[in-house]
């Protein structure tokens, strides 16, 4: 999937009208945050989970969605904590 994203970006970069599109920007962000280049093959490989920031892109549809683990609870999307004082 990562290498297909890179191929798509290569194709889109040849189209001047697409270079500033949201699709290109989000795909570039996804690759930067979720992948690294294999030194031997030059192909993109997924980063280990521990190397991916919780603030990284979690959803191509909603850039503000997050993922976190708090105790034994895994949460994705939006998390809201309220307290009354």
N, CA, C and O atoms as a Maestro MAE file, in Angstrom:
{
 s_m_m2io_version
 :::
 2.0.0
}

f_m_ct {
 s_m_title
 :::
 protein
 m_atom[340] {
  # First column is atom index #
  i_m_mmod_type
  r_m_x_coord
  r_m_y_coord
  r_m_z_coord
  i_m_residue_number
  s_m_chain_name
  s_m_pdb_residue_name
  s_m_pdb_atom_name
  i_m_atomic_number
  :::
  1 25 0.830 -1.191 0.000 1 A "UNK " " N  " 7
  2 3 0.000 0.000 0.000 1 A "UNK " " CA " 6
  3 2 0.876 1.257 0.000 1 A "UNK " " C  " 6
  4 15 0.603 2.214 -0.724 1 A "UNK " " O  " 8
  5 25 1.929 1.240 0.819 2 A "UNK " " N  " 7
  6 3 2.806 2.410 0.898 2 A "UNK " " CA " 6
  7 2 3.455 2.700 -0.455 2 A "UNK " " C  " 6
  8 15 3.526 3.851 -0.885 2 A "UNK " " O  " 8
  9 25 3.922 1.657 -1.113 3 A "UNK " " N  " 7
  10 3 4.582 1.852 -2.403 3 A "UNK " " CA " 6
  11 2 3.590 2.260 -3.486 3 A "UNK " " C  " 6
  12 15 3.954 2.988 -4.410 3 A "UNK " " O  " 8
  13 25 2.347 1.805 -3.389 4 A "UNK " " N  " 7
  14 3 1.318 2.269 -4.319 4 A "UNK " " CA " 6
  15 2 1.023 3.750 -4.101 4 A "UNK " " C  " 6
  16 15 0.786 4.484 -5.061 4 A "UNK " " O  " 8
  17 25 1.036 4.188 -2.855 5 A "UNK " " N  " 7
  18 3 0.847 5.618 -2.559 5 A "UNK " " CA " 6
  19 2 1.972 6.439 -3.178 5 A "UNK " " C  " 6
  20 15 1.738 7.511 -3.737 5 A "UNK " " O  " 8
  21 25 3.194 5.924 -3.073 6 A "UNK " " N  " 7
  22 3 4.328 6.644 -3.660 6 A "UNK " " CA " 6
  23 2 4.206 6.705 -5.182 6 A "UNK " " C  " 6
  24 15 4.507 7.734 -5.787 6 A "UNK " " O  " 8
  25 25 3.767 5.613 -5.802 7 A "UNK " " N  " 7
  26 3 3.563 5.602 -7.248 7 A "UNK " " CA " 6
  27 2 2.495 6.619 -7.651 7 A "UNK " " C  " 6
  28 15 2.654 7.344 -8.633 7 A "UNK " " O  " 8
  29 25 1.413 6.664 -6.885 8 A "UNK " " N  " 7
  30 3 0.348 7.627 -7.175 8 A "UNK " " CA " 6
  31 2 0.866 9.060 -7.060 8 A "UNK " " C  " 6
  32 15 0.538 9.914 -7.884 8 A "UNK " " O  " 8
  33 25 1.677 9.316 -6.035 9 A "UNK " " N  " 7
  34 3 2.251 10.660 -5.880 9 A "UNK " " CA " 6
  35 2 3.142 11.014 -7.060 9 A "UNK " " C  " 6
  36 15 3.114 12.144 -7.545 9 A "UNK " " O  " 8
  37 25 3.925 10.059 -7.519 10 A "UNK " " N  " 7
  38 3 4.787 10.309 -8.683 10 A "UNK " " CA " 6
  39 2 3.955 10.699 -9.904 10 A "UNK " " C  " 6
  40 15 4.323 11.606 -10.650 10 A "UNK " " O  " 8
  41 25 2.840 10.013 -10.098 11 A "UNK " " N  " 7
  42 3 1.962 10.337 -11.227 11 A "UNK " " CA " 6
  43 2 1.318 11.707 -11.057 11 A "UNK " " C  " 6
  44 15 1.243 12.489 -12.005 11 A "UNK " " O  " 8
  45 25 0.858 11.990 -9.847 12 A "UNK " " N  " 7
  46 3 0.195 13.271 -9.595 12 A "UNK " " CA " 6
  47 2 1.161 14.449 -9.668 12 A "UNK " " C  " 6
  48 15 0.767 15.554 -10.043 12 A "UNK " " O  " 8
  49 25 2.409 14.221 -9.315 13 A "UNK " " N  " 7
  50 3 3.400 15.302 -9.377 13 A "UNK " " CA " 6
  51 2 3.673 15.748 -10.807 13 A "UNK " " C  " 6
  52 15 4.184 16.846 -11.029 13 A "UNK " " O  " 8
  53 25 3.333 14.898 -11.782 14 A "UNK " " N  " 7
  54 3 3.491 15.274 -13.191 14 A "UNK " " CA " 6
  55 2 2.349 16.153 -13.685 14 A "UNK " " C  " 6
  56 15 2.407 16.697 -14.788 14 A "UNK " " O  " 8
  57 25 1.314 16.288 -12.866 15 A "UNK " " N  " 7
  58 3 0.155 17.111 -13.232 15 A "UNK " " CA " 6
  59 2 0.176 18.387 -12.393 15 A "UNK " " C  " 6
  60 15 -0.140 18.346 -11.204 15 A "UNK " " O  " 8
  61 25 0.541 19.513 -12.991 16 A "UNK " " N  " 7
  62 3 0.672 20.761 -12.233 16 A "UNK " " CA " 6
  63 2 -0.569 21.133 -11.418 16 A "UNK " " C  " 6
  64 15 -0.449 21.669 -10.317 16 A "UNK " " O  " 8
  65 25 -1.758 20.851 -11.954 17 A "UNK " " N  " 7
  66 3 -2.984 21.227 -11.250 17 A "UNK " " CA " 6
  67 2 -3.230 20.385 -9.999 17 A "UNK " " C  " 6
  68 15 -4.043 20.763 -9.155 17 A "UNK " " O  " 8
  69 25 -2.549 19.260 -9.868 18 A "UNK " " N  " 7
  70 3 -2.745 18.373 -8.719 18 A "UNK " " CA " 6
  71 2 -1.711 18.584 -7.608 18 A "UNK " " C  " 6
  72 15 -1.913 18.110 -6.490 18 A "UNK " " O  " 8
  73 25 -0.636 19.267 -7.885 19 A "UNK " " N  " 7
  74 3 0.448 19.387 -6.919 19 A "UNK " " CA " 6
  75 2 0.045 20.074 -5.627 19 A "UNK " " C  " 6
  76 15 0.637 19.805 -4.582 19 A "UNK " " O  " 8
  77 25 -0.934 20.943 -5.669 20 A "UNK " " N  " 7
  78 3 -1.357 21.636 -4.457 20 A "UNK " " CA " 6
  79 2 -2.679 21.086 -3.914 20 A "UNK " " C  " 6
  80 15 -3.337 21.736 -3.101 20 A "UNK " " O  " 8
  81 25 -3.064 19.892 -4.363 21 A "UNK " " N  " 7
  82 3 -4.342 19.316 -3.930 21 A "UNK " " CA " 6
  83 2 -4.246 18.733 -2.518 21 A "UNK " " C  " 6
  84 15 -3.164 18.399 -2.036 21 A "UNK " " O  " 8
  85 25 -5.396 18.623 -1.877 22 A "UNK " " N  " 7
  86 3 -5.473 18.024 -0.539 22 A "UNK " " CA " 6
  87 2 -5.056 16.556 -0.575 22 A "UNK " " C  " 6
  88 15 -4.431 16.064 0.364 22 A "UNK " " O  " 8
  89 25 -5.399 15.858 -1.653 23 A "UNK " " N  " 7
  90 3 -5.053 14.452 -1.779 23 A "UNK " " CA " 6
  91 2 -3.545 14.242 -1.750 23 A "UNK " " C  " 6
  92 15 -3.045 13.340 -1.079 23 A "UNK " " O  " 8
  93 25 -2.838 15.076 -2.479 24 A "UNK " " N  " 7
  94 3 -1.378 14.978 -2.522 24 A "UNK " " CA " 6
  95 2 -0.789 15.331 -1.157 24 A "UNK " " C  " 6
  96 15 0.102 14.640 -0.662 24 A "UNK " " O  " 8
  97 25 -1.284 16.397 -0.560 25 A "UNK " " N  " 7
  98 3 -0.760 16.814 0.749 25 A "UNK " " CA " 6
  99 2 -0.962 15.734 1.804 25 A "UNK " " C  " 6
  100 15 -0.045 15.440 2.572 25 A "UNK " " O  " 8
  101 25 -2.159 15.139 1.851 26 A "UNK " " N  " 7
  102 3 -2.447 14.113 2.853 26 A "UNK " " CA " 6
  103 2 -1.630 12.844 2.597 26 A "UNK " " C  " 6
  104 15 -1.141 12.222 3.540 26 A "UNK " " O  " 8
  105 25 -1.483 12.464 1.339 27 A "UNK " " N  " 7
  106 3 -0.698 11.264 1.014 27 A "UNK " " CA " 6
  107 2 0.767 11.462 1.378 27 A "UNK " " C  " 6
  108 15 1.403 10.549 1.904 27 A "UNK " " O  " 8
  109 25 1.306 12.639 1.105 28 A "UNK " " N  " 7
  110 3 2.693 12.931 1.490 28 A "UNK " " CA " 6
  111 2 2.850 12.854 3.008 28 A "UNK " " C  " 6
  112 15 3.817 12.281 3.511 28 A "UNK " " O  " 8
  113 25 1.905 13.426 3.724 29 A "UNK " " N  " 7
  114 3 1.962 13.389 5.194 29 A "UNK " " CA " 6
  115 2 1.901 11.954 5.694 29 A "UNK " " C  " 6
  116 15 2.662 11.570 6.582 29 A "UNK " " O  " 8
  117 25 1.002 11.162 5.128 30 A "UNK " " N  " 7
  118 3 0.871 9.759 5.516 30 A "UNK " " CA " 6
  119 2 2.190 9.009 5.334 30 A "UNK " " C  " 6
  120 15 2.629 8.288 6.230 30 A "UNK " " O  " 8
  121 25 2.811 9.181 4.183 31 A "UNK " " N  " 7
  122 3 4.079 8.485 3.908 31 A "UNK " " CA " 6
  123 2 5.167 8.951 4.866 31 A "UNK " " C  " 6
  124 15 5.904 8.128 5.408 31 A "UNK " " O  " 8
  125 25 5.278 10.250 5.081 32 A "UNK " " N  " 7
  126 3 6.312 10.780 5.972 32 A "UNK " " CA " 6
  127 2 6.165 10.269 7.399 32 A "UNK " " C  " 6
  128 15 7.158 9.971 8.062 32 A "UNK " " O  " 8
  129 25 4.931 10.169 7.870 33 A "UNK " " N  " 7
  130 3 4.695 9.797 9.268 33 A "UNK " " CA " 6
  131 2 4.625 8.296 9.505 33 A "UNK " " C  " 6
  132 15 4.903 7.839 10.614 33 A "UNK " " O  " 8
  133 25 4.264 7.524 8.495 34 A "UNK " " N  " 7
  134 3 4.005 6.102 8.703 34 A "UNK " " CA " 6
  135 2 5.022 5.173 8.049 34 A "UNK " " C  " 6
  136 15 4.973 3.964 8.277 34 A "UNK " " O  " 8
  137 25 5.942 5.702 7.241 35 A "UNK " " N  " 7
  138 3 6.834 4.831 6.481 35 A "UNK " " CA " 6
  139 2 8.278 5.304 6.534 35 A "UNK " " C  " 6
  140 15 8.577 6.452 6.861 35 A "UNK " " O  " 8
  141 25 9.152 4.379 6.201 36 A "UNK " " N  " 7
  142 3 10.561 4.714 6.008 36 A "UNK " " CA " 6
  143 2 11.066 3.909 4.825 36 A "UNK " " C  " 6
  144 15 10.442 2.923 4.433 36 A "UNK " " O  " 8
  145 25 12.187 4.319 4.252 37 A "UNK " " N  " 7
  146 3 12.736 3.664 3.069 37 A "UNK " " CA " 6
  147 2 13.669 2.540 3.494 37 A "UNK " " C  " 6
  148 15 14.563 2.739 4.317 37 A "UNK " " O  " 8
  149 25 13.454 1.362 2.930 38 A "UNK " " N  " 7
  150 3 14.337 0.218 3.179 38 A "UNK " " CA " 6
  151 2 15.663 0.489 2.478 38 A "UNK " " C  " 6
  152 15 15.681 0.760 1.277 38 A "UNK " " O  " 8
  153 25 16.769 0.418 3.208 39 A "UNK " " N  " 7
  154 3 18.088 0.744 2.664 39 A "UNK " " CA " 6
  155 2 18.507 -0.207 1.546 39 A "UNK " " C  " 6
  156 15 19.207 0.207 0.621 39 A "UNK " " O  " 8
  157 25 18.097 -1.455 1.612 40 A "UNK " " N  " 7
  158 3 18.510 -2.436 0.606 40 A "UNK " " CA " 6
  159 2 17.688 -2.353 -0.677 40 A "UNK " " C  " 6
  160 15 18.244 -2.393 -1.774 40 A "UNK " " O  " 8
  161 25 16.377 -2.239 -0.545 41 A "UNK " " N  " 7
  162 3 15.509 -2.295 -1.726 41 A "UNK " " CA " 6
  163 2 15.065 -0.926 -2.230 41 A "UNK " " C  " 6
  164 15 14.668 -0.792 -3.387 41 A "UNK " " O  " 8
  165 25 15.129 0.093 -1.372 42 A "UNK " " N  " 7
  166 3 14.658 1.421 -1.747 42 A "UNK " " CA " 6
  167 2 13.148 1.552 -1.683 42 A "UNK " " C  " 6
  168 15 12.595 2.598 -2.022 42 A "UNK " " O  " 8
  169 25 12.476 0.484 -1.246 43 A "UNK " " N  " 7
  170 3 11.020 0.514 -1.142 43 A "UNK " " CA " 6
  171 2 10.597 1.042 0.220 43 A "UNK " " C  " 6
  172 15 11.351 0.986 1.191 43 A "UNK " " O  " 8
  173 25 9.383 1.550 0.267 44 A "UNK " " N  " 7
  174 3 8.827 2.020 1.534 44 A "UNK " " CA " 6
  175 2 8.384 0.823 2.371 44 A "UNK " " C  " 6
  176 15 7.804 -0.135 1.859 44 A "UNK " " O  " 8
  177 25 8.671 0.901 3.664 45 A "UNK " " N  " 7
  178 3 8.193 -0.105 4.610 45 A "UNK " " CA " 6
  179 2 7.544 0.626 5.778 45 A "UNK " " C  " 6
  180 15 7.888 1.768 6.082 45 A "UNK " " O  " 8
  181 25 6.613 -0.042 6.417 46 A "UNK " " N  " 7
  182 3 5.916 0.571 7.552 46 A "UNK " " CA " 6
  183 2 6.867 0.732 8.721 46 A "UNK " " C  " 6
  184 15 7.675 -0.152 9.004 46 A "UNK " " O  " 8
  185 25 6.766 1.864 9.399 47 A "UNK " " N  " 7
  186 3 7.553 2.086 10.604 47 A "UNK " " CA " 6
  187 2 7.036 1.179 11.718 47 A "UNK " " C  " 6
  188 15 5.850 0.850 11.749 47 A "UNK " " O  " 8
  189 25 7.916 0.773 12.629 48 A "UNK " " N  " 7
  190 3 7.428 0.033 13.798 48 A "UNK " " CA " 6
  191 2 6.467 0.912 14.600 48 A "UNK " " C  " 6
  192 15 6.593 2.136 14.612 48 A "UNK " " O  " 8
  193 25 5.509 0.273 15.264 49 A "UNK " " N  " 7
  194 3 4.491 1.016 16.016 49 A "UNK " " CA " 6
  195 2 5.094 2.026 16.982 49 A "UNK " " C  " 6
  196 15 4.556 3.121 17.144 49 A "UNK " " O  " 8
  197 25 6.200 1.675 17.622 50 A "UNK " " N  " 7
  198 3 6.797 2.556 18.628 50 A "UNK " " CA " 6
  199 2 7.396 3.817 18.020 50 A "UNK " " C  " 6
  200 15 7.615 4.798 18.731 50 A "UNK " " O  " 8
  201 25 7.664 3.808 16.716 51 A "UNK " " N  " 7
  202 3 8.245 4.975 16.048 51 A "UNK " " CA " 6
  203 2 7.176 5.930 15.512 51 A "UNK " " C  " 6
  204 15 7.500 7.026 15.055 51 A "UNK " " O  " 8
  205 25 5.916 5.524 15.565 52 A "UNK " " N  " 7
  206 3 4.837 6.356 15.032 52 A "UNK " " CA " 6
  207 2 4.222 7.171 16.160 52 A "UNK " " C  " 6
  208 15 3.744 6.621 17.151 52 A "UNK " " O  " 8
  209 25 4.241 8.462 16.000 53 A "UNK " " N  " 7
  210 3 3.706 9.373 17.001 53 A "UNK " " CA " 6
  211 2 2.190 9.242 17.102 53 A "UNK " " C  " 6
  212 15 1.514 8.986 16.105 53 A "UNK " " O  " 8
  213 25 1.669 9.415 18.294 54 A "UNK " " N  " 7
  214 3 0.213 9.386 18.465 54 A "UNK " " CA " 6
  215 2 -0.434 10.577 17.765 54 A "UNK " " C  " 6
  216 15 -1.638 10.559 17.508 54 A "UNK " " O  " 8
  217 25 0.333 11.593 17.460 55 A "UNK " " N  " 7
  218 3 -0.185 12.753 16.742 55 A "UNK " " CA " 6
  219 2 -0.106 12.607 15.236 55 A "UNK " " C  " 6
  220 15 -0.429 13.541 14.502 55 A "UNK " " O  " 8
  221 25 0.322 11.439 14.769 56 A "UNK " " N  " 7
  222 3 0.439 11.231 13.325 56 A "UNK " " CA " 6
  223 2 -0.933 11.017 12.697 56 A "UNK " " C  " 6
  224 15 -1.930 10.818 13.391 56 A "UNK " " O  " 8
  225 25 -0.956 11.061 11.394 57 A "UNK " " N  " 7
  226 3 -2.202 10.899 10.646 57 A "UNK " " CA " 6
  227 2 -2.791 9.521 10.926 57 A "UNK " " C  " 6
  228 15 -2.140 8.506 10.680 57 A "UNK " " O  " 8
  229 25 -4.008 9.482 11.436 58 A "UNK " " N  " 7
  230 3 -4.684 8.234 11.762 58 A "UNK " " CA " 6
  231 2 -5.802 7.914 10.774 58 A "UNK " " C  " 6
  232 15 -6.210 6.760 10.648 58 A "UNK " " O  " 8
  233 25 -6.289 8.917 10.087 59 A "UNK " " N  " 7
  234 3 -7.388 8.733 9.151 59 A "UNK " " CA " 6
  235 2 -7.212 9.678 7.970 59 A "UNK " " C  " 6
  236 15 -6.983 10.875 8.147 59 A "UNK " " O  " 8
  237 25 -7.321 9.135 6.778 60 A "UNK " " N  " 7
  238 3 -7.220 9.980 5.586 60 A "UNK " " CA " 6
  239 2 -8.450 10.868 5.429 60 A "UNK " " C  " 6
  240 15 -8.426 11.839 4.672 60 A "UNK " " O  " 8
  241 25 -9.518 10.540 6.141 61 A "UNK " " N  " 7
  242 3 -10.758 11.295 6.035 61 A "UNK " " CA " 6
  243 2 -10.860 12.398 7.080 61 A "UNK " " C  " 6
  244 15 -11.592 13.369 6.894 61 A "UNK " " O  " 8
  245 25 -10.134 12.250 8.168 62 A "UNK " " N  " 7
  246 3 -10.210 13.223 9.249 62 A "UNK " " CA " 6
  247 2 -8.822 13.390 9.864 62 A "UNK " " C  " 6
  248 15 -8.388 12.569 10.672 62 A "UNK " " O  " 8
  249 25 -8.144 14.443 9.480 63 A "UNK " " N  " 7
  250 3 -6.765 14.647 9.928 63 A "UNK " " CA " 6
  251 2 -6.651 14.912 11.422 63 A "UNK " " C  " 6
  252 15 -5.570 14.763 11.992 63 A "UNK " " O  " 8
  253 25 -7.738 15.299 12.060 64 A "UNK " " N  " 7
  254 3 -7.691 15.610 13.482 64 A "UNK " " CA " 6
  255 2 -7.938 14.388 14.364 64 A "UNK " " C  " 6
  256 15 -7.749 14.461 15.578 64 A "UNK " " O  " 8
  257 25 -8.351 13.280 13.782 65 A "UNK " " N  " 7
  258 3 -8.593 12.067 14.568 65 A "UNK " " CA " 6
  259 2 -7.268 11.570 15.141 65 A "UNK " " C  " 6
  260 15 -6.232 11.647 14.481 65 A "UNK " " O  " 8
  261 25 -7.306 11.064 16.361 66 A "UNK " " N  " 7
  262 3 -6.093 10.595 17.020 66 A "UNK " " CA " 6
  263 2 -6.266 9.170 17.519 66 A "UNK " " C  " 6
  264 15 -7.365 8.617 17.483 66 A "UNK " " O  " 8
  265 25 -5.190 8.590 17.976 67 A "UNK " " N  " 7
  266 3 -5.196 7.255 18.570 67 A "UNK " " CA " 6
  267 2 -4.349 7.317 19.821 67 A "UNK " " C  " 6
  268 15 -3.276 7.921 19.829 67 A "UNK " " O  " 8
  269 25 -4.834 6.692 20.875 68 A "UNK " " N  " 7
  270 3 -4.043 6.675 22.099 68 A "UNK " " CA " 6
  271 2 -4.372 5.442 22.916 68 A "UNK " " C  " 6
  272 15 -5.425 4.822 22.761 68 A "UNK " " O  " 8
  273 25 -3.451 5.113 23.777 69 A "UNK " " N  " 7
  274 3 -3.650 4.028 24.733 69 A "UNK " " CA " 6
  275 2 -3.514 4.632 26.113 69 A "UNK " " C  " 6
  276 15 -2.492 5.242 26.428 69 A "UNK " " O  " 8
  277 25 -4.525 4.472 26.931 70 A "UNK " " N  " 7
  278 3 -4.494 4.975 28.302 70 A "UNK " " CA " 6
  279 2 -4.888 3.816 29.204 70 A "UNK " " C  " 6
  280 15 -6.045 3.398 29.241 70 A "UNK " " O  " 8
  281 25 -3.905 3.309 29.925 71 A "UNK " " N  " 7
  282 3 -4.143 2.105 30.714 71 A "UNK " " CA " 6
  283 2 -4.360 0.937 29.776 71 A "UNK " " C  " 6
  284 15 -3.526 0.668 28.911 71 A "UNK " " O  " 8
  285 25 -5.473 0.242 29.941 72 A "UNK " " N  " 7
  286 3 -5.808 -0.879 29.068 72 A "UNK " " CA " 6
  287 2 -6.792 -0.491 27.971 72 A "UNK " " C  " 6
  288 15 -7.271 -1.351 27.232 72 A "UNK " " O  " 8
  289 25 -7.093 0.793 27.862 73 A "UNK " " N  " 7
  290 3 -8.103 1.260 26.908 73 A "UNK " " CA " 6
  291 2 -7.421 1.865 25.687 73 A "UNK " " C  " 6
  292 15 -6.552 2.730 25.800 73 A "UNK " " O  " 8
  293 25 -7.838 1.387 24.518 74 A "UNK " " N  " 7
  294 3 -7.342 1.936 23.251 74 A "UNK " " CA " 6
  295 2 -8.451 2.767 22.645 74 A "UNK " " C  " 6
  296 15 -9.583 2.302 22.511 74 A "UNK " " O  " 8
  297 25 -8.126 4.006 22.275 75 A "UNK " " N  " 7
  298 3 -9.146 4.915 21.764 75 A "UNK " " CA " 6
  299 2 -8.686 5.526 20.448 75 A "UNK " " C  " 6
  300 15 -7.527 5.913 20.297 75 A "UNK " " O  " 8
  301 25 -9.602 5.604 19.510 76 A "UNK " " N  " 7
  302 3 -9.303 6.286 18.259 76 A "UNK " " CA " 6
  303 2 -10.431 7.260 17.960 76 A "UNK " " C  " 6
  304 15 -11.559 7.088 18.420 76 A "UNK " " O  " 8
  305 25 -10.115 8.258 17.201 77 A "UNK " " N  " 7
  306 3 -11.097 9.297 16.900 77 A "UNK " " CA " 6
  307 2 -10.843 10.499 17.772 77 A "UNK " " C  " 6
  308 15 -9.726 11.013 17.826 77 A "UNK " " O  " 8
  309 25 -11.874 10.948 18.455 78 A "UNK " " N  " 7
  310 3 -11.756 12.097 19.342 78 A "UNK " " CA " 6
  311 2 -11.945 11.647 20.783 78 A "UNK " " C  " 6
  312 15 -12.783 10.795 21.076 78 A "UNK " " O  " 8
  313 25 -11.171 12.219 21.657 79 A "UNK " " N  " 7
  314 3 -11.289 11.897 23.076 79 A "UNK " " CA " 6
  315 2 -11.570 13.196 23.811 79 A "UNK " " C  " 6
  316 15 -10.887 14.197 23.596 79 A "UNK " " O  " 8
  317 25 -12.559 13.181 24.667 80 A "UNK " " N  " 7
  318 3 -12.929 14.367 25.429 80 A "UNK " " CA " 6
  319 2 -12.955 13.978 26.889 80 A "UNK " " C  " 6
  320 15 -13.602 13.004 27.275 80 A "UNK " " O  " 8
  321 25 -12.265 14.725 27.676 81 A "UNK " " N  " 7
  322 3 -12.295 14.504 29.120 81 A "UNK " " CA " 6
  323 2 -12.806 15.774 29.771 81 A "UNK " " C  " 6
  324 15 -12.299 16.864 29.506 81 A "UNK " " O  " 8
  325 25 -13.810 15.634 30.622 82 A "UNK " " N  " 7
  326 3 -14.401 16.759 31.314 82 A "UNK " " CA " 6
  327 2 -14.203 16.585 32.812 82 A "UNK " " C  " 6
  328 15 -14.185 15.473 33.340 82 A "UNK " " O  " 8
  329 25 -14.059 17.700 33.459 83 A "UNK " " N  " 7
  330 3 -14.017 17.654 34.932 83 A "UNK " " CA " 6
  331 2 -14.765 18.860 35.474 83 A "UNK " " C  " 6
  332 15 -14.757 19.938 34.881 83 A "UNK " " O  " 8
  333 25 -15.401 18.656 36.598 84 A "UNK " " N  " 7
  334 3 -16.141 19.740 37.214 84 A "UNK " " CA " 6
  335 2 -15.345 20.211 38.421 84 A "UNK " " C  " 6
  336 15 -14.898 19.409 39.241 84 A "UNK " " O  " 8
  337 25 -15.179 21.498 38.512 85 A "UNK " " N  " 7
  338 3 -14.425 22.052 39.650 85 A "UNK " " CA " 6
  339 2 -15.300 22.990 40.457 85 A "UNK " " C  " 6
  340 15 -14.846 23.554 41.453 85 A "UNK " " O  " 8
  :::
 }
 m_bond[339] {
  # First column is bond index #
  i_m_from
  i_m_to
  i_m_order
  :::
  1 1 2 1
  2 2 3 1
  3 3 4 2
  4 3 5 1
  5 5 6 1
  6 6 7 1
  7 7 8 2
  8 7 9 1
  9 9 10 1
  10 10 11 1
  11 11 12 2
  12 11 13 1
  13 13 14 1
  14 14 15 1
  15 15 16 2
  16 15 17 1
  17 17 18 1
  18 18 19 1
  19 19 20 2
  20 19 21 1
  21 21 22 1
  22 22 23 1
  23 23 24 2
  24 23 25 1
  25 25 26 1
  26 26 27 1
  27 27 28 2
  28 27 29 1
  29 29 30 1
  30 30 31 1
  31 31 32 2
  32 31 33 1
  33 33 34 1
  34 34 35 1
  35 35 36 2
  36 35 37 1
  37 37 38 1
  38 38 39 1
  39 39 40 2
  40 39 41 1
  41 41 42 1
  42 42 43 1
  43 43 44 2
  44 43 45 1
  45 45 46 1
  46 46 47 1
  47 47 48 2
  48 47 49 1
  49 49 50 1
  50 50 51 1
  51 51 52 2
  52 51 53 1
  53 53 54 1
  54 54 55 1
  55 55 56 2
  56 55 57 1
  57 57 58 1
  58 58 59 1
  59 59 60 2
  60 59 61 1
  61 61 62 1
  62 62 63 1
  63 63 64 2
  64 63 65 1
  65 65 66 1
  66 66 67 1
  67 67 68 2
  68 67 69 1
  69 69 70 1
  70 70 71 1
  71 71 72 2
  72 71 73 1
  73 73 74 1
  74 74 75 1
  75 75 76 2
  76 75 77 1
  77 77 78 1
  78 78 79 1
  79 79 80 2
  80 79 81 1
  81 81 82 1
  82 82 83 1
  83 83 84 2
  84 83 85 1
  85 85 86 1
  86 86 87 1
  87 87 88 2
  88 87 89 1
  89 89 90 1
  90 90 91 1
  91 91 92 2
  92 91 93 1
  93 93 94 1
  94 94 95 1
  95 95 96 2
  96 95 97 1
  97 97 98 1
  98 98 99 1
  99 99 100 2
  100 99 101 1
  101 101 102 1
  102 102 103 1
  103 103 104 2
  104 103 105 1
  105 105 106 1
  106 106 107 1
  107 107 108 2
  108 107 109 1
  109 109 110 1
  110 110 111 1
  111 111 112 2
  112 111 113 1
  113 113 114 1
  114 114 115 1
  115 115 116 2
  116 115 117 1
  117 117 118 1
  118 118 119 1
  119 119 120 2
  120 119 121 1
  121 121 122 1
  122 122 123 1
  123 123 124 2
  124 123 125 1
  125 125 126 1
  126 126 127 1
  127 127 128 2
  128 127 129 1
  129 129 130 1
  130 130 131 1
  131 131 132 2
  132 131 133 1
  133 133 134 1
  134 134 135 1
  135 135 136 2
  136 135 137 1
  137 137 138 1
  138 138 139 1
  139 139 140 2
  140 139 141 1
  141 141 142 1
  142 142 143 1
  143 143 144 2
  144 143 145 1
  145 145 146 1
  146 146 147 1
  147 147 148 2
  148 147 149 1
  149 149 150 1
  150 150 151 1
  151 151 152 2
  152 151 153 1
  153 153 154 1
  154 154 155 1
  155 155 156 2
  156 155 157 1
  157 157 158 1
  158 158 159 1
  159 159 160 2
  160 159 161 1
  161 161 162 1
  162 162 163 1
  163 163 164 2
  164 163 165 1
  165 165 166 1
  166 166 167 1
  167 167 168 2
  168 167 169 1
  169 169 170 1
  170 170 171 1
  171 171 172 2
  172 171 173 1
  173 173 174 1
  174 174 175 1
  175 175 176 2
  176 175 177 1
  177 177 178 1
  178 178 179 1
  179 179 180 2
  180 179 181 1
  181 181 182 1
  182 182 183 1
  183 183 184 2
  184 183 185 1
  185 185 186 1
  186 186 187 1
  187 187 188 2
  188 187 189 1
  189 189 190 1
  190 190 191 1
  191 191 192 2
  192 191 193 1
  193 193 194 1
  194 194 195 1
  195 195 196 2
  196 195 197 1
  197 197 198 1
  198 198 199 1
  199 199 200 2
  200 199 201 1
  201 201 202 1
  202 202 203 1
  203 203 204 2
  204 203 205 1
  205 205 206 1
  206 206 207 1
  207 207 208 2
  208 207 209 1
  209 209 210 1
  210 210 211 1
  211 211 212 2
  212 211 213 1
  213 213 214 1
  214 214 215 1
  215 215 216 2
  216 215 217 1
  217 217 218 1
  218 218 219 1
  219 219 220 2
  220 219 221 1
  221 221 222 1
  222 222 223 1
  223 223 224 2
  224 223 225 1
  225 225 226 1
  226 226 227 1
  227 227 228 2
  228 227 229 1
  229 229 230 1
  230 230 231 1
  231 231 232 2
  232 231 233 1
  233 233 234 1
  234 234 235 1
  235 235 236 2
  236 235 237 1
  237 237 238 1
  238 238 239 1
  239 239 240 2
  240 239 241 1
  241 241 242 1
  242 242 243 1
  243 243 244 2
  244 243 245 1
  245 245 246 1
  246 246 247 1
  247 247 248 2
  248 247 249 1
  249 249 250 1
  250 250 251 1
  251 251 252 2
  252 251 253 1
  253 253 254 1
  254 254 255 1
  255 255 256 2
  256 255 257 1
  257 257 258 1
  258 258 259 1
  259 259 260 2
  260 259 261 1
  261 261 262 1
  262 262 263 1
  263 263 264 2
  264 263 265 1
  265 265 266 1
  266 266 267 1
  267 267 268 2
  268 267 269 1
  269 269 270 1
  270 270 271 1
  271 271 272 2
  272 271 273 1
  273 273 274 1
  274 274 275 1
  275 275 276 2
  276 275 277 1
  277 277 278 1
  278 278 279 1
  279 279 280 2
  280 279 281 1
  281 281 282 1
  282 282 283 1
  283 283 284 2
  284 283 285 1
  285 285 286 1
  286 286 287 1
  287 287 288 2
  288 287 289 1
  289 289 290 1
  290 290 291 1
  291 291 292 2
  292 291 293 1
  293 293 294 1
  294 294 295 1
  295 295 296 2
  296 295 297 1
  297 297 298 1
  298 298 299 1
  299 299 300 2
  300 299 301 1
  301 301 302 1
  302 302 303 1
  303 303 304 2
  304 303 305 1
  305 305 306 1
  306 306 307 1
  307 307 308 2
  308 307 309 1
  309 309 310 1
  310 310 311 1
  311 311 312 2
  312 311 313 1
  313 313 314 1
  314 314 315 1
  315 315 316 2
  316 315 317 1
  317 317 318 1
  318 318 319 1
  319 319 320 2
  320 319 321 1
  321 321 322 1
  322 322 323 1
  323 323 324 2
  324 323 325 1
  325 325 326 1
  326 326 327 1
  327 327 328 2
  328 327 329 1
  329 329 330 1
  330 330 331 1
  331 331 332 2
  332 331 333 1
  333 333 334 1
  334 334 335 1
  335 335 336 2
  336 335 337 1
  337 337 338 1
  338 338 339 1
  339 339 340 2
  :::
 }
}
